[in-house]
Amino acid sequence: MINKNRFILISAILFLLGINSSITPQSQNVLSKDGVKIVYKVFGEGEPSLVFIHGWSCNKSYWDEQVKTFSPKYKVVTIDLAGHGESGQNRKDFTPKSFSADIAAVVNKLNLKKVIMIGHSMGGADIIEAAALLKGRVIGLIGADTFQDLTQTMSKEQAEQFLKPFRENFTQAASGFVKSMFAATSDTILVKKVVKDISSASPEIAINTLLNIFTYNAVPSLKKINLPIISINNDRYVIQVKENSKYVKSFKVKIMKGIGHFIMLEDPTKFNQLLQESIDELTKQ
């Protein structure tokens, strides 16, 4: 009984001191280069630091399953980019370069020295640009269903044609767009959640972000960073491995079969396994 009471007392003290590992850290914030407040969370300790960047109209909570798995071993950082989640919206143009400044502001505030950045979808472009700002600190990039074609870009006219339905009825267009990203076998509850999240985003910010992603050209920054890239993708789209390899130090793909675009949510166990493999490969280079 004495031992049990001592255990309860120690646990209570640890809880009050905020060092119980199960406690979710409080959100922190930093100002980006243009003064926008960027909200982020930090979990765990250990190198390399893993910095997770969400996709279009999503937020840092989309990485919760990865936080649970990787924070016992690594320092894990999740960020809400400007215009997303808890971060500020007072920005005129939401571009990969402006998002990269958000990421750099967090990495610099935390003084991270050895970083692997993981980006989902749109986040892939953002981590390329962030790596260009953080030379010497980033050892590799990992994509989550992105980087299918590093050279792909649209003209502004093509992008505007695609975005026309979004300007006319954002909620309807965004809902259809997001549903198309899932597989027929995807969990219906998850589909509804993601559709609701994204279709509830600020239309102005979401459309501006898509326009800038569609017209983004990654090649100039890829030539600057010269880093290895590993991309974890579903099997629905062709990946231009040979072409991509021309612009990076090395390019490798890992495939998850039978799922949709939100691979870290749809099969977190398999995704986390491939992510750990990728981290191990990048740290050995």
Protein Blocks (a to p, Z undefined) as FASTA:
>chain_A
ZZmmmmmmmmmmmmmnopafkbccdddddddfkopacddddededdddddddddehiafk
lmmmmmmmmmmmmccdddddehiajbcfbbfbdcfklmmmmmmmmmmmnopabdcdddeh
jlmmmmmmmmmmmgojagbdcdehihklmmbccdfklmmmmmmmmmmommlmmmmmmmmm
pcfkbcfklmmmmmmmmmmpcfklmmmmmmmmmmpcfklmmmmnopacdddddfkbccdf
klmmmmmmbdcddddehiafklmlmmmmlmmmmmmmmmmmmmmZZ
